[in-house]
Amino acid sequence: MLFIKAKKTRNKTSAFTLIELLVVTVMLSVVCLAIYSTFASGARIWQRINRMSLNEEVNIFFDRFSSDVRNSVKFSGLRFTGKPDGFDLPTLVSSPTLEAKTAGMAIYSCSGDILARSQADYSQIYQDVSVPPRHILGGLQSCNFTYYQYDEEKEEYSWVEEWVKDELPLAVRMALSVNTAVGIQDLVKTVSIPVAGRKEKNE
């Protein structure tokens, strides 16, 4: 009998009480909540930083794109051609030879998940100098260019995916889907061409 009583006493001493279990459960809940809050705050800050970085990169690119399109020129020997994945645009470019703005070509092209731009002034085009493209935006899911026209036969305006006319389109629209850390973002930019539709030629 003495042995049995001693055994019961040891078991009672080593066991957890209900209050102790409740206290431990509450403490674990508080610790888990604190860890979750820390990770959630860090994730939000990381997403915000990535979003700001993407917006800054896209804004710089849109400024470059808008400047090229608005500075389009009509120049002998330079012709606008457009496809869904890119276009060749006669515009004003910075000439490393002349150290000034001059007529040339800006070429935009989508390949894989990268949007690239290259430029060449008139002398480089005349001498057939190859200028490597520069990657300006990555992480693309899709990229599409369309061109605004006036159809004289139908007497209506419309967007087309290819441009083969000798004249300039009235506007260029770029639609991008960019894969970012916070998901896929759809971006659209439309820029009109001021000299399009004019009958006079600037040569």
C-alpha positions in Angstrom: 0.0 0.0 0.0 2.8 2.4 0.8 4.3 1.7 -2.7 1.0 2.5 -4.4 0.5 5.8 -2.5 4.0 7.0 -3.3 3.5 6.3 -7.0 0.3 8.3 -7.0 2.0 11.2 -5.3 4.8 11.3 -7.9 2.3 11.2 -10.8 0.3 14.0 -9.3 3.4 16.2 -8.8 4.8 15.7 -12.4 1.5 16.4 -14.2 0.3 19.8 -15.6 -2.7 21.4 -14.2 -5.5 22.9 -16.4 -4.5 26.4 -15.5 -0.9 25.8 -16.5 -2.0 24.4 -19.9 -4.3 27.4 -20.5 -1.4 29.8 -19.7 1.0 28.0 -22.0 -1.7 28.0 -24.8 -2.2 31.7 -24.4 1.5 32.4 -24.4 2.0 30.4 -27.6 -0.9 32.2 -29.3 0.6 35.6 -28.4 4.1 34.5 -29.7 2.6 33.1 -32.9 0.5 36.3 -33.5 3.6 38.4 -33.0 5.6 36.4 -35.5 2.8 36.5 -38.0 2.4 40.3 -37.6 6.2 40.7 -38.2 6.2 38.6 -41.3 3.0 40.2 -42.7 4.5 43.7 -42.1 7.7 42.7 -43.9 5.8 41.2 -46.8 3.7 44.4 -47.2 6.9 46.6 -47.1 8.6 44.3 -49.6 5.6 44.5 -52.0 5.4 48.2 -51.7 9.1 48.6 -52.5 8.8 46.3 -55.5 5.7 48.2 -56.7 7.4 51.6 -56.4 10.5 50.2 -58.2 8.4 48.9 -61.1 6.3 52.1 -61.3 9.5 54.2 -61.5 11.0 51.9 -64.2 7.7 52.0 -66.2 7.4 55.8 -65.9 10.9 56.3 -67.2 10.2 54.0 -70.1 6.8 55.6 -70.9 8.5 59.0 -71.0 11.1 57.7 -73.5 8.3 56.1 -75.6 6.2 59.2 -75.6 9.1 61.4 -76.6 10.0 59.2 -79.5 6.5 59.0 -80.8 5.7 62.7 -80.4 9.0 63.7 -82.1 8.2 61.6 -85.2 9.4 63.2 -88.5 8.7 62.8 -92.2 12.1 62.3 -93.7 13.2 61.0 -97.1 14.4 57.4 -96.9 13.0 56.8 -93.4 9.7 54.9 -93.3 7.4 53.8 -90.4 6.7 50.1 -90.2 4.7 48.5 -87.5 3.9 45.0 -86.3 2.2 43.6 -83.2 5.6 42.9 -81.5 7.4 46.1 -82.4 7.8 49.0 -84.8 10.4 51.2 -86.6 9.8 54.9 -86.1 11.5 57.8 -87.9 12.1 60.3 -85.2 14.6 62.7 -83.6 17.5 60.9 -82.0 20.7 61.9 -80.2 23.6 61.5 -82.7 26.9 60.6 -81.1 28.7 61.8 -84.2 27.0 65.2 -84.5 26.5 65.5 -80.7 23.0 66.9 -81.4 19.5 65.8 -82.2 19.0 64.7 -85.8 16.7 62.6 -87.9 17.0 58.8 -87.4 15.1 55.7 -86.4 14.0 54.4 -83.0 13.2 50.6 -83.1 11.1 48.9 -80.4 10.9 45.2 -80.3 9.5 42.5 -78.0 11.4 39.2 -77.7 10.4 36.7 -75.1 9.9 38.5 -71.8 12.0 41.5 -72.8 11.2 44.8 -74.5 14.2 46.4 -76.2 14.9 49.7 -77.9 17.6 50.7 -80.4 18.3 53.9 -82.3 20.4 55.0 -85.2 20.9 58.4 -86.7 20.6 59.1 -90.5 24.4 58.7 -91.1 24.4 55.3 -89.3 21.5 54.2 -91.4 23.1 55.4 -94.6 26.4 53.6 -93.7 24.5 50.5 -92.6 26.0 50.6 -89.1 24.4 48.0 -86.8 23.4 49.3 -83.4 22.7 46.7 -80.7 19.3 46.9 -79.0 19.1 48.0 -75.3 16.9 46.1 -72.9 14.6 48.6 -71.3 11.9 46.5 -69.6 11.8 42.9 -68.5 9.4 40.4 -67.0 6.8 40.7 -69.8 4.0 38.3 -70.0 2.6 39.9 -73.2 3.4 42.8 -75.4 1.2 44.3 -78.2 1.5 47.4 -80.4 -1.4 48.7 -82.4 -1.7 51.7 -84.8 -4.5 54.2 -85.3 -5.6 55.1 -88.8 -8.4 56.8 -90.7 -9.9 54.6 -93.4 -10.9 57.0 -96.2 -12.9 54.3 -98.0 -15.0 53.4 -94.9 -14.7 57.0 -93.6 -14.0 55.7 -90.1 -11.1 55.5 -87.5 -9.8 52.1 -86.4 -6.9 50.4 -84.7 -4.8 47.9 -86.8 -2.0 45.5 -85.7 0.2 46.0 -88.8 1.3 49.2 -90.5 2.4 49.0 -94.1 1.3 52.4 -95.5 3.9 55.0 -96.6 2.4 57.6 -94.3 2.6 57.8 -90.5 -0.2 56.4 -88.3 -2.2 58.9 -86.3 -1.2 57.3 -83.0 0.6 54.3 -81.5 -0.8 52.2 -78.6 1.3 49.9 -76.5 -0.3 47.3 -74.2 1.9 45.4 -71.8 1.4 42.7 -69.1 4.3 42.8 -66.7 5.0 40.0 -64.2 6.0 41.5 -60.9 6.5 40.4 -57.3 2.9 41.4 -56.5 1.3 39.8 -59.5 0.7 40.6 -63.2 0.0 44.3 -64.0 -1.6 45.4 -67.2 -0.3 48.7 -68.6 -1.5 50.6 -71.6 0.0 53.8 -73.2 -1.4 55.6 -76.2 0.6 58.5 -77.8 -0.5 60.5 -80.8 1.8 61.5 -83.7 1.5 65.3 -84.2 2.9 65.3 -87.8 0.6 62.4 -89.0 -1.9 63.3 -91.6 -0.1 66.5 -92.8 0.4 66.7 -96.5 3.6 68.6 -96.5 6.9 66.7 -96.3 9.8 67.6 -94.1 12.9 66.6 -96.0 
